Amino acid sequence: MLLKNLNEGSKIVLKDSYSRNGSLLKIFRKVYEVFYNLLAVFVFIGLWEFISRLEVINPVFLPPFSKIVSAFLGLFISGDIYVNLFISIQRSFIGFFAGLAVAIPLGLIIGWFKRFERFIDPLMQTFRNLSVLALLPVFVLFFGIGETSKVIVIAWAVTWSVLINTISGVKNVEPQLIKAARSMGVSNLSLFKTVIFPGALASIYTGVRLGATSSILVLIAAEMLGANEGLGYLLYLYQSNMKIPEMFSIIIILALLGLLVNYSLVGVEKKLFKWKERA
């Protein structure tokens, strides 16, 4: 009896030790994965610091990364960045949702009505291939240098990626699902709500992700021309005044903002479309 109790006790101890070791191993693997994913970034920063310190490139134009970090922190400590950051996010946000409000309904209509698609496609392809920056003076001419022209430029850039992906999503809905719904006597409106739109949603969301990135990229160009507030304005101001560490700090803020938006949308996508991973 005593031996049996000792054996059972030793088994419990071994199980606890195995579970602890297993959890520690999982934590170690997670830390390793994070480090490995960021390794290229660390190597890039190290090379940047090394090249600048050796003056392979003039440090006036490429200051050491440590100086840029110092300038980056200084912008937040002084509070100079907050108002401009908020204004840029606000412009990007408004332009982004304005683009979605146009692109998604229009894409659903074009994707569903084939004759309308054939009619509108040449004009749509022409506009889609126009450079946003080339159109910026036109928007300024029509809407002035105020907020309206900047928001419209952003909305224009967002519209095309969302529009094309929405059309593609509608056209690529499984035909068997449509036939099955029609055989059950479903009306066109119900078919659209229950089959077409849900089937196109994954493709639409891909366009939304691309549009979110475009809204930030185009925002900077819009703010560099005819603005007195915003991250794009600060970027141009620091470059004009040869405040190079501060200029690179703004570029880093923009990169971090883009990464935050992208990975946030990726996280939402994984939760909304779990079936894609299973497939």
C-alpha positions as a printed Julia matrix, in Angstrom:
279×3 Matrix{Float64}:
   0.0    0.0     0.0
   2.82   2.35    0.94
   4.67   1.54   -2.28
   1.51   2.19   -4.3
   1.06   5.62   -2.7
   4.71   6.46   -3.33
   4.39   5.47   -6.99
   1.25   7.57   -7.43
   2.94  10.53   -5.71
   6.01  10.26   -7.93
   3.78  10.14  -11.03
   2.01  13.34   -9.96
   5.37  15.06   -9.34
   6.63  13.96  -12.77
   3.44  15.21  -14.45
   3.79  18.61  -12.74
   7.42  18.86  -13.78
   6.56  17.89  -17.37
   3.75  20.47  -17.52
   6.07  23.17  -16.12
   8.79  22.24  -18.6
   6.23  22.21  -21.42
   4.94  25.69  -20.57
   8.5   27.03  -20.25
   9.35  25.49  -23.61
   6.31  27.19  -25.21
   7.34  30.56  -23.74
  10.9   30.07  -25.0
   9.67  29.19  -28.47
   7.4   32.24  -28.53
  10.25  34.56  -27.47
  12.5   32.96  -30.08
   9.9   33.46  -32.83
   9.44  37.13  -31.92
  13.22  37.67  -31.83
  13.72  35.86  -35.15
  10.95  37.88  -36.81
  12.6   41.12  -35.66
  16.16  40.02  -36.39
  16.28  41.65  -39.84
  15.12  44.94  -38.28
  17.86  44.79  -35.61
  20.5   43.99  -38.25
  19.31  46.92  -40.39
  19.43  49.33  -37.44
  22.89  48.06  -36.45
  24.23  48.57  -39.99
  22.67  52.05  -40.08
  24.4   53.03  -36.82
  27.7   51.48  -37.94
  27.74  53.15  -41.39
  26.83  56.54  -39.94
  29.44  56.36  -37.16
  32.15  55.46  -39.69
  30.96  58.36  -41.9
  30.67  56.1   -44.94
  27.7   58.36  -45.71
  27.74  61.96  -44.53
  26.18  61.86  -41.02
  24.52  65.21  -41.75
  22.29  63.38  -44.24
  22.26  60.0   -42.48
  22.62  60.62  -38.74
  23.22  57.69  -36.37
  20.06  55.83  -35.48
  20.65  56.61  -31.79
  20.35  60.34  -32.58
  17.1   59.69  -34.45
  15.73  57.79  -31.43
  16.68  60.76  -29.24
  14.89  63.17  -31.61
  11.92  60.79  -31.76
  11.55  60.81  -27.97
  12.09  64.57  -27.92
   9.08  65.13  -30.19
   6.82  63.28  -27.77
   8.34  64.79  -24.62
   7.99  68.33  -25.95
   4.42  67.6   -27.1
   5.0   69.01  -30.59
   3.86  65.84  -32.31
   0.47  65.19  -30.7
  -1.68  67.79  -32.45
  -0.16  67.03  -35.85
  -0.5   63.28  -35.33
  -4.17  63.66  -34.38
  -4.9   65.86  -37.42
  -3.23  63.37  -39.79
  -5.12  60.41  -38.3
  -8.38  62.38  -38.53
  -7.82  63.22  -42.22
  -6.86  59.65  -43.01
  -9.86  58.28  -41.11
 -12.39  60.54  -42.87
 -10.9   59.95  -46.32
 -10.72  56.2   -45.71
 -14.39  55.84  -44.77
 -15.48  58.21  -47.54
 -13.67  55.94  -50.01
 -15.34  52.84  -48.53
 -18.77  54.49  -48.72
 -18.32  54.95  -52.47
 -16.32  51.84  -53.41
 -18.25  49.02  -51.7
 -21.78  49.83  -53.0
 -20.43  50.7   -56.46
 -18.33  47.52  -56.57
 -21.31  45.37  -55.6
 -23.41  46.93  -58.38
 -20.69  46.65  -61.04
 -19.85  43.08  -60.05
 -23.5   41.97  -60.13
 -24.69  43.66  -63.33
 -22.47  42.38  -66.16
 -23.81  44.73  -68.81
 -23.13  47.73  -66.58
 -19.61  46.39  -65.93
 -18.89  46.21  -69.68
 -20.21  49.77  -70.07
 -18.25  51.32  -67.18
 -15.04  49.24  -67.3
 -13.07  51.35  -69.87
 -13.73  54.55  -67.91
 -13.03  52.84  -64.6
  -9.7   51.41  -65.82
  -8.68  54.83  -67.14
  -9.34  56.56  -63.81
  -7.76  53.7   -61.85
  -4.46  54.09  -63.68
  -4.22  57.84  -63.12
  -1.62  58.79  -60.54
  -3.13  60.25  -57.38
  -0.27  62.73  -57.09
  -0.87  63.87  -60.69
  -4.5   64.57  -59.78
  -3.64  66.44  -56.59
  -3.3   69.85  -58.35
  -6.69  69.24  -60.0
  -8.36  68.59  -56.63
  -6.7   71.68  -55.19
  -7.94  73.7   -58.18
 -11.54  72.57  -57.66
 -11.71  72.32  -53.86
  -8.99  74.71  -52.67
  -6.09  73.95  -50.32
  -8.3   73.3   -47.29
  -9.38  70.04  -45.71
 -11.79  69.07  -48.49
  -9.13  68.55  -51.17
  -6.97  66.45  -48.82
  -9.87  64.21  -47.8
 -10.96  63.74  -51.44
  -7.42  62.8   -52.49
  -7.3   60.15  -49.75
 -10.8   58.89  -50.63
  -9.79  58.65  -54.31
  -6.74  56.53  -53.45
  -8.74  54.26  -51.15
 -11.59  53.78  -53.61
  -9.75  51.83  -56.29
  -8.29  48.98  -54.29
 -11.61  48.45  -52.47
 -13.64  48.79  -55.68
 -11.58  46.27  -57.68
 -11.57  43.73  -54.85
 -15.32  44.14  -54.31
 -16.03  43.52  -58.01
 -13.71  40.5   -57.97
 -15.37  39.14  -54.83
 -18.88  39.38  -56.33
 -17.83  37.77  -59.61
 -16.04  34.9   -57.84
 -18.89  33.82  -55.58
 -19.4   30.07  -55.98
 -21.88  29.59  -58.89
 -23.33  26.46  -57.28
 -24.44  28.51  -54.28
 -26.24  30.96  -56.54
 -27.93  28.13  -58.48
 -28.98  26.43  -55.25
 -30.47  29.66  -53.89
 -32.33  30.36  -57.15
 -33.72  26.81  -57.21
 -35.24  27.5   -53.79
 -37.08  30.51  -55.19
 -35.01  33.15  -53.39
 -35.63  36.71  -54.62
 -32.79  38.77  -56.12
 -32.62  40.99  -53.03
 -32.48  38.01  -50.66
 -29.92  36.32  -52.91
 -27.78  39.42  -52.74
 -28.03  39.69  -48.95
 -27.64  36.0   -48.08
 -25.27  34.69  -50.79
 -23.51  37.36  -52.86
 -22.46  39.82  -50.18
 -21.31  37.2   -47.6
 -19.45  35.34  -50.37
 -17.64  38.51  -51.48
 -16.85  39.71  -47.95
 -13.36  38.15  -47.72
 -12.29  39.78  -50.98
 -13.82  43.11  -49.91
 -11.87  42.98  -46.66
  -8.61  42.44  -48.58
  -9.4   45.65  -50.47
 -10.11  47.42  -47.19
  -6.65  46.46  -45.9
  -5.01  47.78  -49.06
  -7.11  50.92  -48.88
  -6.09  51.56  -45.27
  -2.43  51.49  -46.29
  -3.13  53.79  -49.25
  -4.91  56.28  -46.98
  -1.71  56.79  -44.96
   0.66  56.9   -47.95
  -1.39  59.45  -49.88
  -2.08  61.52  -46.77
   1.6   62.46  -46.51
   1.78  63.67  -50.1
  -1.42  65.69  -49.62
  -0.11  67.31  -46.43
   3.26  68.17  -47.97
   1.45  70.39  -50.47
  -0.61  73.23  -49.09
  -0.95  72.26  -45.41
   0.19  73.93  -42.21
  -0.53  71.01  -39.87
  -0.08  67.25  -39.95
   2.74  64.73  -40.19
   3.32  65.44  -43.89
   3.67  69.14  -43.11
   6.19  68.39  -40.33
   8.14  66.1   -42.64
   8.45  68.85  -45.24
   9.22  71.49  -42.57
  12.04  69.49  -40.97
  13.52  68.61  -44.36
  13.46  72.27  -45.45
  15.16  73.36  -42.21
  17.73  70.52  -42.37
  16.51  69.0   -39.11
  17.36  65.54  -40.38
  16.95  63.5   -37.14
  13.47  64.98  -36.67
  12.67  64.27  -40.33
  13.61  60.6   -39.92
  11.58  60.53  -36.69
   8.45  61.5   -38.63
   9.19  58.77  -41.18
   9.47  56.22  -38.35
   6.16  57.43  -36.87
   4.51  56.96  -40.27
   5.98  53.47  -40.6
   4.78  52.52  -37.11
   1.33  53.95  -37.86
   1.12  51.9   -41.06
   2.23  48.73  -39.24
  -0.3   49.32  -36.47
  -3.16  49.73  -38.94
  -2.11  46.73  -41.04
  -1.62  44.29  -38.15
  -4.83  45.47  -36.47
  -6.75  44.68  -39.64
  -4.93  41.34  -39.99
  -6.0   40.46  -36.44
  -9.61  41.34  -37.21
  -9.42  39.33  -40.44
  -8.23  36.22  -38.6
 -11.2   36.42  -36.25
 -13.79  37.19  -38.93
 -12.59  34.68  -41.49
 -11.41  31.68  -39.49
 -12.9   29.41  -42.15
 -10.21  30.6   -44.61
  -7.47  29.15  -42.37
  -9.32  25.85  -42.07
  -9.77  25.7   -45.83
